[in-house]
Amino acid sequence: MRSMVFAILLFLACAGSPSPGEVGKQLMLDLEAGNVTAVYDAMSEADQQRIDKIGGKAALARDGERFKEMGGIKTIEVASEEIHGETAKVSLKVTYGNGTPDTLELNFVKENGEWRSYKG
């Protein structure tokens, strides 16, 4: 009985955790919206330290301007997602508002039970 309860709790904990692909999509949408705090929070600790050295959240806001120049994000989908233990690679297919297609390759690392973007 105890092992069954543990299995159910483990399933519920895993079911509520977004996949690296879902995190990647949300990261791009937050960047487009200028929600730099959410983007920063979705980054690995190593990447947070790296971004702090080059201007912190202001640097992220400048990165977000790219989406505005392209007419925003029209569609975004996970093209592929490869999970290898505590790391993952995600490919996102993006179509911008001006019709330009793009493929974004993102890396993730699991920190404190959550997938976080990682420049690597």
N, CA, C and O atoms as a GROMACS GRO file, in nm:
protein
  480
    1MET      N    1   0.083  -0.120   0.000
    1MET     CA    2   0.000   0.000   0.000
    1MET      C    3   0.087   0.126   0.000
    1MET      O    4   0.060   0.221  -0.073
    2ARG      N    5   0.190   0.125   0.083
    2ARG     CA    6   0.277   0.241   0.094
    2ARG      C    7   0.346   0.268  -0.040
    2ARG      O    8   0.359   0.384  -0.080
    3SER      N    9   0.390   0.162  -0.110
    3SER     CA   10   0.456   0.182  -0.238
    3SER      C   11   0.358   0.234  -0.343
    3SER      O   12   0.397   0.308  -0.433
    4MET      N   13   0.231   0.195  -0.332
    4MET     CA   14   0.130   0.242  -0.426
    4MET      C   15   0.107   0.393  -0.406
    4MET      O   16   0.095   0.467  -0.504
    5VAL      N   17   0.100   0.437  -0.283
    5VAL     CA   18   0.083   0.579  -0.254
    5VAL      C   19   0.203   0.657  -0.305
    5VAL      O   20   0.187   0.764  -0.364
    6PHE      N   21   0.324   0.603  -0.284
    6PHE     CA   22   0.444   0.669  -0.333
    6PHE      C   23   0.441   0.680  -0.485
    6PHE      O   24   0.475   0.785  -0.539
    7ALA      N   25   0.400   0.575  -0.554
    7ALA     CA   26   0.394   0.575  -0.700
    7ALA      C   27   0.294   0.680  -0.750
    7ALA      O   28   0.321   0.750  -0.847
    8ILE      N   29   0.182   0.691  -0.684
    8ILE     CA   30   0.081   0.791  -0.723
    8ILE      C   31   0.135   0.932  -0.702
    8ILE      O   32   0.117   1.018  -0.789
    9LEU      N   33   0.200   0.957  -0.590
    9LEU     CA   34   0.257   1.089  -0.562
    9LEU      C   35   0.366   1.123  -0.663
    9LEU      O   36   0.375   1.237  -0.709
   10LEU      N   37   0.449   1.025  -0.698
   10LEU     CA   38   0.554   1.047  -0.795
   10LEU      C   39   0.494   1.081  -0.931
   10LEU      O   40   0.542   1.172  -0.999
   11PHE      N   41   0.390   1.009  -0.971
   11PHE     CA   42   0.323   1.036  -1.098
   11PHE      C   43   0.265   1.177  -1.100
   11PHE      O   44   0.282   1.250  -1.198
   12LEU      N   45   0.198   1.217  -0.993
   12LEU     CA   46   0.138   1.350  -0.987
   12LEU      C   47   0.244   1.459  -0.991
   12LEU      O   48   0.224   1.562  -1.054
   13ALA      N   49   0.356   1.436  -0.926
   13ALA     CA   50   0.464   1.534  -0.925
   13ALA      C   51   0.522   1.550  -1.066
   13ALA      O   52   0.550   1.662  -1.109
   14CYS      N   53   0.541   1.439  -1.136
   14CYS     CA   54   0.596   1.444  -1.270
   14CYS      C   55   0.496   1.501  -1.369
   14CYS      O   56   0.534   1.574  -1.461
   15ALA      N   57   0.370   1.469  -1.352
   15ALA     CA   58   0.266   1.514  -1.445
   15ALA      C   59   0.251   1.666  -1.441
   15ALA      O   60   0.214   1.726  -1.542
   16GLY      N   61   0.278   1.728  -1.328
   16GLY     CA   62   0.262   1.872  -1.316
   16GLY      C   63   0.382   1.952  -1.362
   16GLY      O   64   0.375   2.074  -1.370
   17SER      N   65   0.491   1.885  -1.393
   17SER     CA   66   0.613   1.953  -1.433
   17SER      C   67   0.617   1.970  -1.585
   17SER      O   68   0.607   1.871  -1.658
   18PRO      N   69   0.631   2.093  -1.634
   18PRO     CA   70   0.633   2.113  -1.779
   18PRO      C   71   0.757   2.051  -1.843
   18PRO      O   72   0.864   2.046  -1.782
   19SER      N   73   0.741   2.004  -1.966
   19SER     CA   74   0.852   1.946  -2.040
   19SER      C   75   0.948   2.056  -2.085
   19SER      O   76   0.912   2.174  -2.083
   20PRO      N   77   1.070   2.018  -2.125
   20PRO     CA   78   1.163   2.120  -2.176
   20PRO      C   79   1.105   2.196  -2.295
   20PRO      O   80   1.126   2.316  -2.309
   21GLY      N   81   1.032   2.126  -2.381
   21GLY     CA   82   0.970   2.193  -2.496
   21GLY      C   83   0.869   2.297  -2.455
   21GLY      O   84   0.865   2.407  -2.510
   22GLU      N   85   0.786   2.262  -2.356
   22GLU     CA   86   0.687   2.358  -2.306
   22GLU      C   87   0.756   2.478  -2.241
   22GLU      O   88   0.712   2.592  -2.258
   23VAL      N   89   0.864   2.452  -2.167
   23VAL     CA   90   0.940   2.560  -2.105
   23VAL      C   91   1.000   2.650  -2.213
   23VAL      O   92   0.999   2.772  -2.201
   24GLY      N   93   1.052   2.589  -2.320
   24GLY     CA   94   1.110   2.665  -2.429
   24GLY      C   95   1.009   2.755  -2.498
   24GLY      O   96   1.038   2.871  -2.526
   25LYS      N   97   0.891   2.700  -2.525
   25LYS     CA   98   0.786   2.781  -2.588
   25LYS      C   99   0.749   2.900  -2.500
   25LYS      O  100   0.740   3.013  -2.547
   26GLN      N  101   0.729   2.874  -2.371
   26GLN     CA  102   0.692   2.981  -2.279
   26GLN      C  103   0.804   3.085  -2.267
   26GLN      O  104   0.777   3.204  -2.256
   27LEU      N  105   0.927   3.038  -2.269
   27LEU     CA  106   1.042   3.128  -2.263
   27LEU      C  107   1.040   3.226  -2.380
   27LEU      O  108   1.062   3.346  -2.361
   28MET      N  109   1.013   3.176  -2.499
   28MET     CA  110   1.008   3.263  -2.618
   28MET      C  111   0.890   3.360  -2.610
   28MET      O  112   0.904   3.477  -2.646
   29LEU      N  113   0.775   3.312  -2.565
   29LEU     CA  114   0.658   3.399  -2.552
   29LEU      C  115   0.681   3.507  -2.446
   29LEU      O  116   0.640   3.622  -2.464
   30ASP      N  117   0.746   3.470  -2.336
   30ASP     CA  118   0.779   3.570  -2.233
   30ASP      C  119   0.879   3.672  -2.285
   30ASP      O  120   0.868   3.791  -2.255
   31LEU      N  121   0.978   3.625  -2.362
   31LEU     CA  122   1.076   3.717  -2.419
   31LEU      C  123   1.009   3.814  -2.514
   31LEU      O  124   1.038   3.934  -2.513
   32GLU      N  125   0.919   3.763  -2.598
   32GLU     CA  126   0.845   3.848  -2.691
   32GLU      C  127   0.762   3.953  -2.617
   32GLU      O  128   0.756   4.068  -2.658
   33ALA      N  129   0.699   3.912  -2.506
   33ALA     CA  130   0.612   4.001  -2.429
   33ALA      C  131   0.690   4.100  -2.342
   33ALA      O  132   0.631   4.190  -2.281
   34GLY      N  133   0.821   4.083  -2.336
   34GLY     CA  134   0.902   4.172  -2.252
   34GLY      C  135   0.901   4.133  -2.105
   34GLY      O  136   0.940   4.213  -2.020
   35ASN      N  137   0.856   4.013  -2.075
   35ASN     CA  138   0.852   3.965  -1.937
   35ASN      C  139   0.990   3.909  -1.900
   35ASN      O  140   1.007   3.788  -1.887
   36VAL      N  141   1.086   4.000  -1.885
   36VAL     CA  142   1.225   3.958  -1.864
   36VAL      C  143   1.247   3.890  -1.729
   36VAL      O  144   1.340   3.810  -1.716
   37THR      N  145   1.166   3.918  -1.631
   37THR     CA  146   1.179   3.850  -1.502
   37THR      C  147   1.149   3.702  -1.517
   37THR      O  148   1.221   3.618  -1.462
   38ALA      N  149   1.044   3.668  -1.591
   38ALA     CA  150   1.011   3.528  -1.614
   38ALA      C  151   1.120   3.459  -1.696
   38ALA      O  152   1.155   3.344  -1.670
   39VAL      N  153   1.174   3.529  -1.795
   39VAL     CA  154   1.282   3.473  -1.877
   39VAL      C  155   1.404   3.447  -1.790
   39VAL      O  156   1.463   3.339  -1.796
   40TYR      N  157   1.441   3.544  -1.709
   40TYR     CA  158   1.557   3.531  -1.620
   40TYR      C  159   1.537   3.414  -1.524
   40TYR      O  160   1.629   3.336  -1.502
   41ASP      N  161   1.418   3.402  -1.468
   41ASP     CA  162   1.389   3.294  -1.373
   41ASP      C  163   1.392   3.157  -1.439
   41ASP      O  164   1.415   3.056  -1.372
   42ALA      N  165   1.370   3.151  -1.571
   42ALA     CA  166   1.371   3.023  -1.644
   42ALA      C  167   1.511   2.984  -1.687
   42ALA      O  168   1.530   2.878  -1.748
   43MET      N  169   1.609   3.066  -1.657
   43MET     CA  170   1.748   3.038  -1.696
   43MET      C  171   1.820   2.961  -1.587
   43MET      O  172   1.787   2.973  -1.469
   44SER      N  173   1.918   2.882  -1.627
   44SER     CA  174   2.000   2.809  -1.530
   44SER      C  175   2.078   2.911  -1.447
   44SER      O  176   2.095   3.026  -1.486
   45GLU      N  177   2.125   2.867  -1.332
   45GLU     CA  178   2.203   2.957  -1.246
   45GLU      C  179   2.328   3.006  -1.319
   45GLU      O  180   2.365   3.123  -1.306
   46ALA      N  181   2.392   2.918  -1.395
   46ALA     CA  182   2.512   2.957  -1.470
   46ALA      C  183   2.480   3.065  -1.572
   46ALA      O  184   2.556   3.160  -1.589
   47ASP      N  185   2.366   3.051  -1.641
   47ASP     CA  186   2.327   3.151  -1.740
   47ASP      C  187   2.285   3.282  -1.674
   47ASP      O  188   2.309   3.389  -1.729
   48GLN      N  189   2.223   3.274  -1.557
   48GLN     CA  190   2.189   3.396  -1.485
   48GLN      C  191   2.316   3.474  -1.450
   48GLN      O  192   2.320   3.596  -1.464
   49GLN      N  193   2.419   3.403  -1.406
   49GLN     CA  194   2.545   3.469  -1.373
   49GLN      C  195   2.608   3.528  -1.498
   49GLN      O  196   2.664   3.638  -1.493
   50ARG      N  197   2.601   3.457  -1.611
   50ARG     CA  198   2.656   3.506  -1.736
   50ARG      C  199   2.583   3.632  -1.782
   50ARG      O  200   2.646   3.729  -1.823
   51ILE      N  201   2.449   3.630  -1.776
   51ILE     CA  202   2.370   3.744  -1.824
   51ILE      C  203   2.390   3.865  -1.731
   51ILE      O  204   2.386   3.979  -1.777
   52ASP      N  205   2.410   3.840  -1.602
   52ASP     CA  206   2.435   3.950  -1.508
   52ASP      C  207   2.562   4.026  -1.545
   52ASP      O  208   2.571   4.147  -1.523
   53LYS      N  209   2.660   3.955  -1.601
   53LYS     CA  210   2.788   4.018  -1.638
   53LYS      C  211   2.776   4.105  -1.763
   53LYS      O  212   2.860   4.191  -1.786
   54ILE      N  213   2.671   4.082  -1.845
   54ILE     CA  214   2.660   4.158  -1.969
   54ILE      C  215   2.539   4.251  -1.970
   54ILE      O  216   2.495   4.295  -2.077
   55GLY      N  217   2.486   4.281  -1.854
   55GLY     CA  218   2.378   4.380  -1.848
   55GLY      C  219   2.248   4.330  -1.787
   55GLY      O  220   2.152   4.406  -1.779
   56GLY      N  221   2.244   4.204  -1.743
   56GLY     CA  222   2.128   4.153  -1.671
   56GLY      C  223   2.000   4.157  -1.752
   56GLY      O  224   1.999   4.128  -1.872
   57LYS      N  225   1.892   4.193  -1.686
   57LYS     CA  226   1.760   4.192  -1.749
   57LYS      C  227   1.750   4.292  -1.863
   57LYS      O  228   1.669   4.273  -1.955
   58ALA      N  229   1.829   4.398  -1.860
   58ALA     CA  230   1.828   4.494  -1.971
   58ALA      C  231   1.877   4.427  -2.099
   58ALA      O  232   1.828   4.457  -2.208
   59ALA      N  233   1.975   4.337  -2.086
   59ALA     CA  234   2.024   4.264  -2.202
   59ALA      C  235   1.915   4.171  -2.257
   59ALA      O  236   1.902   4.155  -2.378
   60LEU      N  237   1.838   4.111  -2.168
   60LEU     CA  238   1.728   4.026  -2.213
   60LEU      C  239   1.622   4.108  -2.285
   60LEU      O  240   1.566   4.063  -2.385
   61ALA      N  241   1.595   4.227  -2.236
   61ALA     CA  242   1.496   4.314  -2.300
   61ALA      C  243   1.540   4.349  -2.442
   61ALA      O  244   1.457   4.355  -2.533
   62ARG      N  245   1.670   4.372  -2.461
   62ARG     CA  246   1.722   4.400  -2.595
   62ARG      C  247   1.703   4.278  -2.686
   62ARG      O  248   1.669   4.293  -2.803
   63ASP      N  249   1.723   4.159  -2.632
   63ASP     CA  250   1.701   4.037  -2.711
   63ASP      C  251   1.554   4.025  -2.753
   63ASP      O  252   1.525   3.981  -2.864
   64GLY      N  253   1.464   4.065  -2.666
   64GLY     CA  254   1.322   4.058  -2.695
   64GLY      C  255   1.279   4.151  -2.808
   64GLY      O  256   1.177   4.127  -2.873
   65GLU      N  257   1.355   4.256  -2.831
   65GLU     CA  258   1.324   4.351  -2.938
   65GLU      C  259   1.327   4.282  -3.075
   65GLU      O  260   1.259   4.326  -3.168
   66ARG      N  261   1.405   4.176  -3.088
   66ARG     CA  262   1.413   4.102  -3.215
   66ARG      C  263   1.274   4.056  -3.260
   66ARG      O  264   1.242   4.059  -3.378
   67PHE      N  265   1.193   4.012  -3.164
   67PHE     CA  266   1.060   3.963  -3.198
   67PHE      C  267   0.972   4.075  -3.252
   67PHE      O  268   0.894   4.055  -3.345
   68LYS      N  269   0.983   4.193  -3.194
   68LYS     CA  270   0.903   4.306  -3.240
   68LYS      C  271   0.943   4.345  -3.382
   68LYS      O  272   0.858   4.377  -3.465
   69GLU      N  273   1.074   4.341  -3.410
   69GLU     CA  274   1.122   4.374  -3.543
   69GLU      C  275   1.069   4.277  -3.648
   69GLU      O  276   1.056   4.314  -3.765
   70MET      N  277   1.038   4.155  -3.608
   70MET     CA  278   0.989   4.051  -3.699
   70MET      C  279   0.836   4.042  -3.699
   70MET      O  280   0.779   3.952  -3.761
   71GLY      N  281   0.769   4.135  -3.630
   71GLY     CA  282   0.623   4.134  -3.626
   71GLY      C  283   0.564   4.044  -3.520
   71GLY      O  284   0.448   4.006  -3.528
   72GLY      N  285   0.645   4.010  -3.420
   72GLY     CA  286   0.598   3.921  -3.313
   72GLY      C  287   0.601   3.775  -3.355
   72GLY      O  288   0.641   3.742  -3.466
   73ILE      N  289   0.558   3.689  -3.264
   73ILE     CA  290   0.551   3.545  -3.292
   73ILE      C  291   0.410   3.512  -3.338
   73ILE      O  292   0.313   3.534  -3.264
   74LYS      N  293   0.398   3.460  -3.459
   74LYS     CA  294   0.267   3.417  -3.511
   74LYS      C  295   0.237   3.276  -3.463
   74LYS      O  296   0.129   3.250  -3.409
   75THR      N  297   0.332   3.183  -3.483
   75THR     CA  298   0.316   3.045  -3.435
   75THR      C  299   0.448   2.997  -3.378
   75THR      O  300   0.556   3.042  -3.416
   76ILE      N  301   0.436   2.904  -3.286
   76ILE     CA  302   0.554   2.840  -3.227
   76ILE      C  303   0.516   2.698  -3.190
   76ILE      O  304   0.413   2.673  -3.128
   77GLU      N  305   0.602   2.602  -3.230
   77GLU     CA  306   0.575   2.462  -3.198
   77GLU      C  307   0.706   2.390  -3.170
   77GLU      O  308   0.812   2.428  -3.219
   78VAL      N  309   0.695   2.285  -3.092
   78VAL     CA  310   0.811   2.202  -3.062
   78VAL      C  311   0.832   2.107  -3.178
   78VAL      O  312   0.747   2.022  -3.205
   79ALA      N  313   0.945   2.121  -3.248
   79ALA     CA  314   0.977   2.033  -3.360
   79ALA      C  315   1.040   1.904  -3.310
   79ALA      O  316   1.014   1.796  -3.364
   80SER      N  317   1.124   1.915  -3.206
   80SER     CA  318   1.184   1.796  -3.146
   80SER      C  319   1.224   1.826  -3.002
   80SER      O  320   1.247   1.941  -2.963
   81GLU      N  321   1.232   1.719  -2.926
   81GLU     CA  322   1.270   1.730  -2.784
   81GLU      C  323   1.343   1.601  -2.748
   81GLU      O  324   1.286   1.492  -2.752
   82GLU      N  325   1.470   1.615  -2.712
   82GLU     CA  326   1.551   1.501  -2.671
   82GLU      C  327   1.593   1.519  -2.526
   82GLU      O  328   1.662   1.616  -2.492
   83ILE      N  329   1.552   1.427  -2.442
   83ILE     CA  330   1.585   1.433  -2.300
   83ILE      C  331   1.686   1.323  -2.270
   83ILE      O  332   1.663   1.206  -2.301
   84HIS      N  333   1.797   1.362  -2.209
   84HIS     CA  334   1.901   1.268  -2.169
   84HIS      C  335   1.933   1.292  -2.022
   84HIS      O  336   2.021   1.371  -1.988
   85GLY      N  337   1.859   1.223  -1.935
   85GLY     CA  338   1.880   1.241  -1.791
   85GLY      C  339   1.844   1.379  -1.745
   85GLY      O  340   1.727   1.417  -1.746
   86GLU      N  341   1.944   1.456  -1.705
   86GLU     CA  342   1.922   1.590  -1.650
   86GLU      C  343   1.946   1.701  -1.753
   86GLU      O  344   1.948   1.818  -1.717
   87THR      N  345   1.964   1.664  -1.880
   87THR     CA  346   1.980   1.764  -1.985
   87THR      C  347   1.882   1.736  -2.098
   87THR      O  348   1.832   1.624  -2.112
   88ALA      N  349   1.854   1.838  -2.177
   88ALA     CA  350   1.762   1.821  -2.289
   88ALA      C  351   1.798   1.920  -2.400
   88ALA      O  352   1.854   2.027  -2.376
   89LYS      N  353   1.763   1.880  -2.523
   89LYS     CA  354   1.777   1.967  -2.639
   89LYS      C  355   1.640   1.979  -2.703
   89LYS      O  356   1.570   1.880  -2.722
   90VAL      N  357   1.604   2.102  -2.736
   90VAL     CA  358   1.473   2.130  -2.794
   90VAL      C  359   1.491   2.211  -2.921
   90VAL      O  360   1.572   2.304  -2.926
   91SER      N  361   1.417   2.175  -3.022
   91SER     CA  362   1.413   2.251  -3.145
   91SER      C  363   1.272   2.310  -3.158
   91SER      O  364   1.173   2.237  -3.157
   92LEU      N  365   1.264   2.442  -3.170
   92LEU     CA  366   1.136   2.510  -3.185
   92LEU      C  367   1.124   2.566  -3.326
   92LEU      O  368   1.217   2.629  -3.377
   93LYS      N  369   1.009   2.542  -3.389
   93LYS     CA  370   0.979   2.603  -3.518
   93LYS      C  371   0.893   2.725  -3.492
   93LYS      O  372   0.785   2.716  -3.434
   94VAL      N  373   0.943   2.839  -3.536
   94VAL     CA  374   0.875   2.966  -3.512
   94VAL      C  375   0.842   3.030  -3.646
   94VAL      O  376   0.924   3.029  -3.738
   95THR      N  377   0.724   3.086  -3.656
   95THR     CA  378   0.689   3.172  -3.769
   95THR      C  379   0.657   3.308  -3.710
   95THR      O  380   0.572   3.322  -3.622
   96TYR      N  381   0.726   3.409  -3.761
   96TYR     CA  382   0.707   3.544  -3.710
   96TYR      C  383   0.589   3.610  -3.781
   96TYR      O  384   0.542   3.562  -3.883
   97GLY      N  385   0.544   3.719  -3.725
   97GLY     CA  386   0.429   3.790  -3.780
   97GLY      C  387   0.448   3.836  -3.923
   97GLY      O  388   0.350   3.851  -3.997
   98ASN      N  389   0.574   3.859  -3.965
   98ASN     CA  390   0.601   3.901  -4.102
   98ASN      C  391   0.612   3.781  -4.197
   98ASN      O  392   0.642   3.798  -4.315
   99GLY      N  393   0.586   3.659  -4.146
   99GLY     CA  394   0.588   3.539  -4.228
   99GLY      C  395   0.721   3.466  -4.232
   99GLY      O  396   0.728   3.358  -4.290
  100THR      N  397   0.825   3.521  -4.174
  100THR     CA  398   0.957   3.459  -4.176
  100THR      C  399   0.959   3.336  -4.084
  100THR      O  400   0.924   3.346  -3.967
  101PRO      N  401   1.001   3.220  -4.138
  101PRO     CA  402   1.014   3.101  -4.054
  101PRO      C  403   1.153   3.098  -3.988
  101PRO      O  404   1.248   3.157  -4.040
  102ASP      N  405   1.163   3.031  -3.877
  102ASP     CA  406   1.290   3.019  -3.806
  102ASP      C  407   1.288   2.891  -3.725
  102ASP      O  408   1.182   2.843  -3.685
  103THR      N  409   1.406   2.836  -3.701
  103THR     CA  410   1.421   2.721  -3.613
  103THR      C  411   1.518   2.761  -3.503
  103THR      O  412   1.630   2.804  -3.530
  104LEU      N  413   1.474   2.747  -3.380
  104LEU     CA  414   1.556   2.782  -3.264
  104LEU      C  415   1.598   2.655  -3.192
  104LEU      O  416   1.514   2.569  -3.163
  105GLU      N  417   1.726   2.642  -3.163
  105GLU     CA  418   1.779   2.527  -3.090
  105GLU      C  419   1.810   2.572  -2.948
  105GLU      O  420   1.888   2.664  -2.927
  106LEU      N  421   1.749   2.506  -2.850
  106LEU     CA  422   1.766   2.543  -2.710
  106LEU      C  423   1.817   2.424  -2.630
  106LEU      O  424   1.782   2.309  -2.659
  107ASN      N  425   1.899   2.452  -2.531
  107ASN     CA  426   1.948   2.350  -2.438
  107ASN      C  427   1.887   2.375  -2.301
  107ASN      O  428   1.864   2.489  -2.262
  108PHE      N  429   1.863   2.267  -2.229
  108PHE     CA  430   1.805   2.276  -2.095
  108PHE      C  431   1.881   2.186  -1.999
  108PHE      O  432   1.940   2.085  -2.038
  109VAL      N  433   1.878   2.225  -1.874
  109VAL     CA  434   1.935   2.145  -1.765
  109VAL      C  435   1.831   2.144  -1.653
  109VAL      O  436   1.760   2.242  -1.631
  110LYS      N  437   1.823   2.033  -1.583
  110LYS     CA  438   1.729   2.025  -1.472
  110LYS      C  439   1.799   2.074  -1.345
  110LYS      O  440   1.901   2.019  -1.303
  111GLU      N  441   1.741   2.178  -1.285
  111GLU     CA  442   1.791   2.234  -1.160
  111GLU      C  443   1.677   2.239  -1.061
  111GLU      O  444   1.571   2.293  -1.091
  112ASN      N  445   1.698   2.184  -0.945
  112ASN     CA  446   1.596   2.184  -0.839
  112ASN      C  447   1.462   2.130  -0.890
  112ASN      O  448   1.356   2.179  -0.852
  113GLY      N  449   1.469   2.028  -0.976
  113GLY     CA  450   1.347   1.963  -1.026
  113GLY      C  451   1.277   2.035  -1.140
  113GLY      O  452   1.170   1.993  -1.182
  114GLU      N  453   1.335   2.144  -1.190
  114GLU     CA  454   1.272   2.221  -1.298
  114GLU      C  455   1.367   2.234  -1.416
  114GLU      O  456   1.488   2.246  -1.398
  115TRP      N  457   1.311   2.231  -1.537
  115TRP     CA  458   1.389   2.251  -1.658
  115TRP      C  459   1.420   2.400  -1.673
  115TRP      O  460   1.330   2.484  -1.666
  116ARG      N  461   1.547   2.430  -1.694
  116ARG     CA  462   1.591   2.568  -1.711
  116ARG      C  463   1.678   2.578  -1.837
  116ARG      O  464   1.754   2.487  -1.869
  117SER      N  465   1.664   2.689  -1.907
  117SER     CA  466   1.743   2.707  -2.028
  117SER      C  467   1.891   2.717  -1.990
  117SER      O  468   1.927   2.769  -1.884
  118TYR      N  469   1.974   2.667  -2.079
  118TYR     CA  470   2.117   2.661  -2.051
  118TYR      C  471   2.193   2.683  -2.181
  118TYR      O  472   2.179   2.606  -2.276
  119LYS      N  473   2.272   2.786  -2.185
  119LYS     CA  474   2.350   2.819  -2.305
  119LYS      C  475   2.455   2.711  -2.333
  119LYS      O  476   2.484   2.679  -2.448
  120GLY      N  477   2.511   2.657  -2.227
  120GLY     CA  478   2.606   2.549  -2.244
  120GLY      C  479   2.743   2.586  -2.281
  120GLY      O  480   2.829   2.500  -2.296
   0.00000   0.00000   0.00000
